[in-house]
Amino acid sequence: MYAVRCVNVRKIYKQGDEDVIGLDGVSLEVEKGGFVCLRSPSGGGKTTLLNVMGGLDRLDSGEVLVAGKRIDNLSKGQLAHIRLHQIGFVFQAYNLIPVLTARENVEFVMQVQGVPAAERRRRSTEILAEVGLAGLEDRRPAKMSGGQQQRVAVARAIVSNPAIVLADEPTANLDSRTASHLMELFVELNEHHGTTLIIATHDQMVMGYAKRLIRMLDGKLVEDIDHEAS
Amino acid sequence: MGEIAIGLRLAWRNLWRNPRRTVITLAVVVVGVWGMIFMIAVMRGMVDGMLFDGIRSLPGHVQIHNPSFRDDPTINNLLPTPNNNLAAALNDLGVVAWSARVRVPAVIMSERNSRGVTLIGIDPAAEAPLSFVADDMAEGRFLEGVEDVGLILGRRLVDRLGTEVGKRVVVMTQDPDNEIADRGFRIVGVYEAQVASTEESYAFVGRGTLQSMLGIGDQVSEIAVLGADYRDVEALYQRIDAAVGDGAEVLPWYELNRYLSSMLGVMDGFVLVWIVVIFLALSFGLVNTLIMAVFERVREIGLMMALGMKPAIILGQIIVESLILLGIGLLIGDILAWATVQPLRGGIDLSVVSDGMEMMGVGNVLTPSLRASDVVLATVVVLVLGIFASLFPAVCASRYHPVEAITKD
């Protein structure tokens, strides 16, 4: 069973008068419970691939299926629904909502999903404790360190048990110690909760945690190493 | 529901993210709403004053005439004194006062000068609650009965004639046989009206005295009726019209004085135009604030969309921010306008510009009139137009592409 599947995906950007190839016929299958790292030099296409898999960006051709359902032909509203219920995002720059507390940021997705308040509170308390932020539930992002903010972002991404978590350079702004803690958290999520993780990164340390490593260049997959298979 | 709840929470918190900007915008809304409502109250007060003075200057709310009187307002077109049926109708509920009068054009001659006036024969007891003359007595005495042989003149007319209380004048007019009817009267009182031109126009005598002088028996020229509210005379008019039948013409004040009724219509239009003009000025501040608020949180909006919030909720969030701002501004502005108008209920003395006020037919005291309907109208217009004004930034926000918005610097 595949968590996400891309079939011959092409994406071309306009840059001035020039066409820039973002993805050039990418086909990829990530099984449920997989832990995949996408690596490439800047402009290699890893962030574009994450955005396409997350329904954030449109394709020019090809197909993308999430949890068996094709998403590349869905409307804006339908894509929002898929992102809300199937996909968790962790962005490079933390991307928390500054006017909400850590708990409210974590509860954001659940609240949009319509989860009752008591259930939201129980799950947010649990998940914040799990990412090592017990006692900081009522702090706003401005009063937290970069590592703490990124852990809130991770908690938000996983709290509603999405089929896939897509993380774009999640350790880029963290020191090595905090980055290691975050990766250990990802490993635990993957191993104990069966969460499918797809992480785009430059970071060798992050790649060391992945079960499968995919290298991209100029919008193409050029290497696919599955440590578990080997 | 959850989506709406988080949208409302975000709208409220985002509003206070930059308190200084929000307070400045709020101040703009408050001052705009206050100015809007206060000016409407002043204008309403001015028109009310014009109408009040106009109606007190004899027309009343409804008048009954001989059907030919309006075309030929002479002594030949009279009415009989009200019969029992009409008197019963006039004494019915809804009529505050009524008065039967004789009205003829006349010339008054003093030892120094002569002037043309409208000579009115009145029943002083019936006239007192209906028109200005009893209230505005400034010197001497008011008439004491229908057979009183004294004459009441306006201050300006007394000055023009070079006469004074206690002196005699000759009043000359025409009787129904087109013969000159004249008589000497002693001036017993002088009135000072709100509008000085009135003082030159009307002279008052006892009705019976004038009827005897003209030889018209107990006939009268008009019956003026005063109801409870000049804006609500339709029912009174219909009732009197039914009681009078076909023998006489019944007209409400807005038919008798087209100028006053058109002023009322102009005022209603002016109120709406004034609200819209103030709102346009106010909306620039509002839209500017909302656009700034949207542009400085492009990334957050993109993030919320990436996390699955629907564009419609983003749009609603911006509109709610606008509504909260307008709602608070309207509340404070309304209270402030009320608090400003309350101490002025006794009227604003404008005697320093009395000539200008008189040109507009308004007295020297202007009493602002704050009406619930005007406050509701202003509130509804500001809220509805506010939603339209906030649509532009709201639609901009809801159309962001999540990927582009998240990566925006």
Interface residues (C-beta under 8 A of the other chain):
Chain A: N51 G54 L56 D57 K76 G77 A80 H81 I82 R83 L84 H85 F89 F91 N95 I97 P98 V99 L100 E104 F108 V109 M110 Q111 V112 Q113 G114 V115 R156
Chain B: M1 G2 E3 A5 I6 R9 L10 R13 N14 R17 R299 E300 L303 M304 M305 A306 L307 G308 M309 K310 P311 I313 P402 V403 I406
